Amino acid sequence: MLNNYQYFIALAEELNISKAADRLFISHQCLSKYLRKLEQEYNVAFFERTPRLSLTSAGQVYLDMLRQVQLLESNTENQLNDIRQSKKGLIRFGTTEGRYRIMIPDLLSSFQRVYPDVRLEPRYATSDRLCELVLKNELDLALLNRRDINQNQFDVRTVLNERLYLVISDHLLAQFFPDRYPGCREKFLGGVDLADFHKRGVPFVLSYEGYNSRDTLETYLRSRGFELNCTMEMTQQDLHYMLAARDYAACFCWAMYLPSIQDYNLHAEHNRLNVFPVKGLNTVNQVVLVIPKGKILPTYGKELMRQIREIAATFTQDPTV
């Protein structure tokens, strides 16, 4: 019984009949009747009613099947749109908050020039939430770190391999390396030894543990047996280098953030931000586009992927900013 299958999906996601009914713009009674009839037809309980609504194992099997129906329906619609050569539609793209701020202004502008009648709907969320939204067909594709995804569930396309760099202002460099400044700037372009920054007590603002940049850094530091002087933890990567520009602390950034630092330096007269590679820190972060396995994007969706790859290719890994 696949009529109104969105009813079941809404119930499974909300796990509350009243909330699901409100979402579907139908009555509580209508949705309850739908569920009773469905369970009678299959002679199985899809939901436990107490202590609260929850999926049974049969309900999970049925939900997984309906997700495939939803995907097939979406693929069919996309293919028919292409046959009609329609240039109208909707494409939903997501990424994490920091990359959203970097990617979206250029992406919205460039995509609109090619497909003015296709609405690009961007959003940001945590990596786990983005994966969930893609699998629920609430996003068509997402840009993530490869390490944050279950590759068995997605088609994965690499768009950028990036390294982690140290960022520090001229003023902080002069303060903590007075015996070596300014000559150290040239030397550090070949790579910094973080043990020197540890010994001199250079303050750092870092991401919270569990975030990709922090975990990459901590793995490196543990292998060398020391810690950095972390004075602040926060998630927003762009705020890290903003604090660095105000001499609050040094920080680290992935290659995708380097153009923003270049832009800052264009207007910095007496206190530039220096970007240095880290000796021995060779871990590469793969930034990837993901779509559900088997999903067929319309032509404008493929164009969006092409533009994302094109924009990602502009993010230089040259630390001489």
C-alpha positions in Angstrom: 0.0 0.0 0.0 2.2 2.8 -1.3 -0.5 5.4 -1.6 0.3 8.4 0.6 3.6 6.8 1.6 4.8 10.2 2.8 2.4 9.7 5.7 4.4 6.8 7.0 7.7 8.7 6.5 6.4 11.6 8.5 5.2 9.3 11.3 8.6 7.6 11.4 10.4 10.9 11.6 8.2 12.7 14.0 7.2 9.7 16.2 4.2 11.7 17.2 0.8 11.4 15.4 -0.3 15.0 16.1 3.0 16.5 15.0 3.1 14.3 11.8 -0.5 15.3 11.0 0.3 19.0 11.4 3.3 18.5 9.1 1.1 16.8 6.5 -1.8 19.3 6.9 -4.2 16.5 7.6 -6.3 15.6 10.7 -5.1 13.4 13.6 -8.0 11.0 12.9 -7.1 10.7 9.2 -3.5 9.8 10.0 -4.5 7.3 12.7 -6.9 5.7 10.3 -4.2 5.4 7.6 -1.9 3.6 10.1 -4.5 1.2 11.3 -5.5 0.3 7.8 -1.8 -0.2 6.8 -1.1 -2.5 9.7 -4.2 -4.5 9.1 -3.3 -5.0 5.4 0.2 -6.3 6.3 -0.9 -8.0 9.6 2.0 -6.6 11.5 2.7 -3.7 13.9 4.9 -1.0 12.4 5.0 1.1 15.6 5.0 0.5 19.4 2.5 2.7 21.0 3.8 2.7 24.6 5.5 4.3 26.4 5.7 6.5 23.3 5.5 5.9 19.6 8.6 4.1 18.2 9.3 2.0 15.1 9.3 -1.8 15.4 11.7 -3.9 13.4 8.9 -4.3 10.8 8.4 -0.6 10.8 12.2 0.0 10.1 12.1 -2.4 7.2 9.0 -0.7 5.7 10.6 2.8 6.2 13.8 1.6 4.4 11.7 0.4 1.5 9.8 3.7 1.3 13.1 5.6 1.2 13.9 3.6 -1.9 10.5 4.5 -3.4 11.1 8.1 -2.6 14.5 8.0 -4.3 13.0 6.3 -7.4 10.3 8.9 -7.6 12.9 11.7 -7.3 15.0 10.1 -10.0 12.1 9.7 -12.3 11.1 13.3 -11.9 14.6 14.4 -12.6 14.9 12.3 -15.7 11.5 13.5 -17.0 12.5 17.1 -16.4 15.6 16.5 -18.5 13.5 15.0 -21.3 11.3 18.0 -21.3 14.5 20.1 -21.2 13.1 22.1 -18.3 15.3 24.7 -16.9 13.0 25.3 -13.9 13.4 23.4 -10.6 14.9 23.2 -7.2 18.3 21.9 -6.0 19.1 21.6 -2.3 22.7 21.8 -1.2 24.2 21.7 2.3 27.6 22.0 3.9 29.1 22.8 7.3 28.8 26.4 8.7 32.4 27.5 8.0 32.5 26.2 4.4 29.0 27.6 3.9 30.3 31.1 4.5 33.1 30.6 2.0 31.3 28.7 -0.8 27.8 30.1 -0.9 28.2 33.7 -2.1 30.1 32.7 -5.2 28.1 29.6 -5.8 24.7 31.3 -5.7 25.9 34.0 -8.1 27.5 31.7 -10.6 24.7 29.1 -10.6 22.0 31.8 -11.1 23.8 33.0 -14.2 23.5 29.5 -15.8 20.1 28.5 -14.4 18.2 31.7 -13.5 14.9 29.8 -13.1 16.3 27.0 -10.9 16.2 27.8 -7.2 19.4 26.8 -5.3 18.4 26.3 -1.7 21.5 26.2 0.5 21.7 25.3 4.2 24.3 24.5 6.8 24.4 22.0 9.6 26.7 19.6 11.4 28.2 16.8 9.3 26.0 14.2 11.0 22.9 16.2 10.4 23.8 16.8 6.7 24.3 13.1 6.2 20.9 12.5 7.7 19.2 15.1 5.5 20.8 13.7 2.4 19.6 10.2 3.2 16.1 11.5 4.0 16.1 13.2 0.6 15.8 16.6 2.2 19.1 17.6 0.6 20.2 16.6 -2.9 23.9 16.8 -2.2 26.3 17.9 0.5 29.9 19.0 0.9 31.7 17.3 3.8 34.9 15.9 5.1 35.4 12.4 3.9 36.0 11.1 7.4 32.5 12.2 8.6 30.6 9.9 6.2 29.6 6.3 5.9 30.8 5.6 2.4 28.6 2.6 2.0 25.5 4.9 1.9 26.7 7.5 -0.5 28.3 8.2 -3.9 31.4 10.2 -3.0 33.3 12.6 -5.3 36.5 14.3 -4.0 36.7 18.0 -4.7 39.6 19.2 -2.6 42.6 17.7 -0.7 43.7 20.3 1.9 46.3 20.6 4.6 46.3 22.3 7.9 48.3 25.5 8.3 49.4 27.6 11.3 48.2 31.2 11.3 49.9 33.9 13.5 50.0 37.7 13.3 53.2 39.8 12.9 52.7 41.3 16.4 52.5 37.9 18.1 55.4 36.5 16.1 57.5 39.5 17.2 56.3 39.1 20.8 57.1 35.4 21.2 60.1 35.2 18.9 61.8 38.5 19.6 65.3 37.0 19.1 64.3 35.7 15.6 61.9 38.2 14.2 61.5 39.3 11.4 63.9 36.8 9.8 61.9 33.9 11.2 59.0 34.7 8.8 61.1 33.6 5.8 62.4 30.5 7.5 58.9 29.5 8.8 57.6 29.5 5.2 59.5 26.2 4.8 57.6 24.8 7.8 57.4 25.5 11.6 58.3 23.2 14.4 55.4 23.3 16.8 57.7 22.3 19.7 59.2 25.8 19.4 55.7 27.4 19.8 55.0 25.0 22.8 58.3 26.0 24.5 57.6 29.7 24.1 54.0 29.4 25.4 52.4 30.9 22.3 48.6 31.0 22.9 46.3 29.2 20.5 42.5 29.3 19.7 41.4 25.8 18.7 38.3 23.9 17.6 36.6 21.7 20.2 37.7 18.1 20.4 35.8 15.9 17.9 36.2 18.5 15.2 38.3 17.5 12.2 41.1 20.2 12.6 41.4 19.6 16.3 41.6 15.8 16.0 44.2 16.0 13.2 46.3 18.4 15.4 45.9 16.3 18.6 47.0 13.1 16.8 50.1 14.9 15.6 50.9 16.4 19.0 50.4 13.1 20.9 52.9 11.5 18.6 55.4 14.1 19.6 54.6 14.2 23.3 53.6 17.8 24.0 50.5 20.1 24.1 49.9 23.6 22.9 48.8 26.5 25.1 45.1 26.5 24.2 43.4 29.7 25.6 40.1 29.4 23.8 38.0 26.8 22.0 35.3 27.6 19.5 33.8 26.0 16.4 33.6 28.9 13.9 36.8 28.7 11.9 36.6 32.2 10.5 36.5 33.6 14.0 39.8 31.8 14.7 41.8 33.9 12.2 39.8 37.0 13.2 41.1 36.6 16.7 44.6 35.9 15.3 44.4 39.2 13.4 43.7 41.0 16.7 46.7 39.4 18.4 44.5 37.3 20.7 46.1 34.0 19.8 47.6 32.0 16.9 45.3 29.4 15.2 45.2 26.7 12.5 43.2 26.7 9.3 42.5 24.3 6.4 43.5 25.4 2.9 39.9 26.4 2.0 40.2 29.4 4.5 43.4 30.8 3.0 41.7 33.1 0.5 39.9 34.8 3.4 43.2 35.4 5.0 44.6 36.8 1.7 41.7 39.2 1.6 42.4 40.4 5.1 46.1 40.9 4.3 45.3 43.1 1.4 44.0 45.7 3.8 46.4 45.1 6.7 49.0 47.8 6.8 51.1 47.0 9.8 50.0 43.6 11.2 49.7 40.9 8.5 48.6 37.4 9.2 51.4 34.8 8.4 50.4 31.4 7.2 53.0 28.6 7.7 53.0 24.8 7.0 53.7 22.6 9.9 56.7 20.3 9.7 55.7 16.6 9.8 52.0 17.3 9.7 51.3 15.6 6.4 47.7 14.6 7.0 45.4 15.5 4.1 41.8 16.3 4.7 39.6 15.2 1.8 36.6 17.5 1.1 34.0 15.5 -0.8 30.6 15.9 -2.4 28.1 13.2 -1.4 24.7 12.1 -2.8 22.7 9.0 -1.9 23.8 5.8 -3.8 21.6 5.5 -6.9 20.4 9.0 -6.9 20.2 10.6 -10.4 20.6 14.4 -10.4 18.9 16.5 -13.1 21.2 18.4 -15.6 21.2 21.5 -13.4 22.3 19.3 -10.4 25.3 18.1 -12.4 26.1 21.7 -13.3 26.0 22.6 -9.6 28.5 19.8 -8.8 30.7 21.1 -11.6 30.6 24.6 -10.2 31.4 23.4 -6.7 34.5 21.5 -8.0 35.5 24.6 -10.0 35.2 26.9 -6.9 37.0 24.4 -4.7 39.9 24.3 -7.2 40.6 27.9 -6.5 41.5 27.3 -2.9 45.2 27.4 -3.1 47.4 25.5 -0.7 50.3 27.9 -1.2 51.0 29.3 2.3 52.7 32.4 1.1 49.7 34.6 1.7 
